[in-house]
Amino acid sequence: MSNPPAFAAKVTASVRVPSPSSEPNTMQEAQKQAASCTRCSLCHDATQTVWGEGPVNASLMILGEAPGDQEDLAGRPFVGPAGRLLRTNLEDVGLAAEEIWLSNAVKHFKFVSRGKRRLHQSPNEGEIKHCRWWLDLERRLLSPRLTVALGATAASSLTGNRAPLSLGAAMWKLRLTAAPC
């Protein structure tokens, strides 16, 4: 009897979507379960799962696309160049990043290697769909009053709609949903 090829585990893990034995009841339990996630193939090349962070009673959740290189290495969201810019901008408008739940739609870093560099790649629809379970759980446990999606991937992970975003449509929707002052 011959042994299966070395890549067989990766192939079978990418088609198998394991169900957790029980749904986590706390953010800490969810983070622990997510750390061993194999719902999509991104887990094989990423360094680790990058779970959201912030106070579990945060009323605001900011959702990005996916971890970048520095987030993957640190295991924390929004610590790379874009994250530093976000934190600076939050500070400029009087919001403390420490009071906000920061997370990503996809929990593993997707990249292509170019020499020693790992260049970010946008997650595809299947990867977003596989991570949707984690995002829904994260939002259920957090119950933020407002979730802000940064970009089309984050928005589509919340809505299921992959249509391109336009500023005009976004502003129109904002006017419809904005509470009077």
N, C-alpha and C positions, 0 to 999 in steps of 0.2 A: 504494500500500500504506500502510495507516495504522499509526501507532506504537501499541504496547500502552499501556494506562493506566499512570499513574505508580505505582499500587499493585500492579501485576502482579508485581514482584520479591518483594514481601512475601508475596503469596498463594502463589506457587510455592515460595518458601523454606519456608513453613510446611507444605507437603505433601511436600516432598523431605527425606529423611533421609540426608544424605551419610555415606558410610563413610569413616573416615580411611584414608589410603593404607596405613598400617601402625599396629598398636597400639603406643602409646608404651611404652618400657621403664623410664622414670624418671618421678618425680613432676613434674620440671621440663618434660619433653617433653609429659606429659599436660596440664599447665597451659597450655602454649603452644598445643596443639591445641584445648583447650576455649575459649580466647580467641576463636576464630573459629567457634564452634558456632552452627549454625542449625537444630538438630533440632526446635525448636518456635518459636512466634511471639514468645516472651518476649524473644528476643535483639534484636528490632527497637526496642523502647522502652527497654530497660535501658541504662544507661551503659556497663556492661562485665560480663564474666563474673566472678563472685566465687568463686574457687577456695579450697579449704581451706588452712590454714596450721598450721605446727608442725613439730616434728622428724619426719623420715621414719621414724625408728625408735621412734616413740611407741607405747606399749602400750595407751593409752586414746584412743579417738576419741569426740568428742561431736558429735552430729549434730542440727542444727536444721532448721527447715522450709525457709526460703529467705532470701536476703538482704533486709534492710530498706533504707530510703532511705539511711541513713548508710553502710551496708555497700556499697551500689551506688556511691555517690560515692567512697568510699575504696578500693574494690576488695579489701576485707579482711572476713572473717567476724567476727561478734560484736563490732563496735565501736560499735554504737548503744546506746540505753538498756538493752535486754534483755541485750546482751553485757556491758555494764558491771556489771549485776547478777549475771550468771553468773560473771564474773571475781572479783567480791567474794565470792560464795558459795564459789567454789573455794578462794580464799585462806583463808576462815574455817575450812574443813575441812582445811587443810594441803596443798592441791594447787596447784601453780603452772601457770597457763594456758600458760606457755611450754614446758611438758613434755608438753602434750596436743595432739593433732591436732584442730583445730576446723574444722568444715565444715557444709555445708547439703545437704539432699536435692536441692534445685533450685538451680541455679547462677546464675539471673538473677532480678532484682527484678521482681515483678508488682505493679502498682499501678493506681489510678484517680486522675486529677488532680482536685483540688478547689481551684480558684484557683491559688495558687502552691505548694500542698502536694501531695505525692505520697503517697497513703494506701495502705498495704500491703493486698494481696489474697492470699488463700490460693491456691496453685497447684491446678489441677484434676487429675484423674486422668491425663489425656493428657500434661500437662506433667511430672508426676511420672514417668510411664512413659518419656518421652523422655530425661529426665535420669538415669534408672536406669543406663544404660550408663556414664555418667561416674562415678556413685557406686560401681558395681561395680569399675570400673577403679581408682578411688582406694583402695578397700579392699583390692584385690588387691596394689597396689604398697606399701601401708602395712602390711598384715597385723597389725592391732591385736589384742591379746588380748581386749579388751572394747570394744564399741561401745554407747554410751548414746544412745538416741533421745529427744530432747526434744519430746514431743507426738505426736499422732496422725499427722500428715503424715510426720514423720521415721520413725515406726514402720512405717507402711504402705509407705514407700519401701524399707524393708529386708525386709519380710515379704510384700508384695503384698496384704495383708489390710487392707481399708478399714473393718473393723468398729470401732465406738467402743471406746475404752479405758475400763476401769473399774479403780479402785484395788484392789478385791478380787481381780479376775482377775490384775492385774499382780503383786500380792503373792503370790498362789498360785503363779504361774509362777516368781517369784523364789525361793520356797522350794524348788521342784523343781530348779532349776538351780544353787542356791548350793552352793559347796564347803564341806565341814565345816571348822571352825576348828581 
